[in-house]
Amino acid sequence: MFIRINLDKALAKRKMTTAELSTRIDVPESNISLLKKSVLKDPRLKMIEKICNKLQVSPGELFDYEKENRYKYRIV
C-alpha cells in the first residue's frame, strides 16, 4: 500500500512555494517539505485541513492511493 502526495502539483498550480504556504498557514516549512516528499510520519489532520483550506483543494486532490509503490518515496 502506498499513498502518493500531490502537494507539489497543488502548489505549482497556484504558483506558491512551501515557504509561502508555511507562512500563510502557520506551519513549519520543514513539516510541509517533509509532507511534500512523502516522508512525514503521521501528518496531523489539522495541518492537512489548513493546507486544503489555503489551496482550496479537497484531501482527495492531495493524496492518491496505490497498491504498489512505483515511486522512490514512501510513508514510514
C-alpha positions, 0 to 999 in steps of 0.5 A: 500500500502506498499513498502518493502526495500531490502537494507539489502539483497543488502548489505549482498550480497556484504558483506558491512555494512551501515557504509561502504556504508555511507562512500563510498557514502557520506551519513549519516549512520543514513539516510541509517539505517533509509532507511534500516528499512523502516522508512525514510520519503521521501528518496531523489532520489539522495541518492537512485541513489548513493546507486544503483550506489555503489551496482550496483543494479537497484531501482527495486532490492531495493524496492518491492511493496505490497498491504498489509503490512505483515511486522512490518515496514512501510513508514510514 
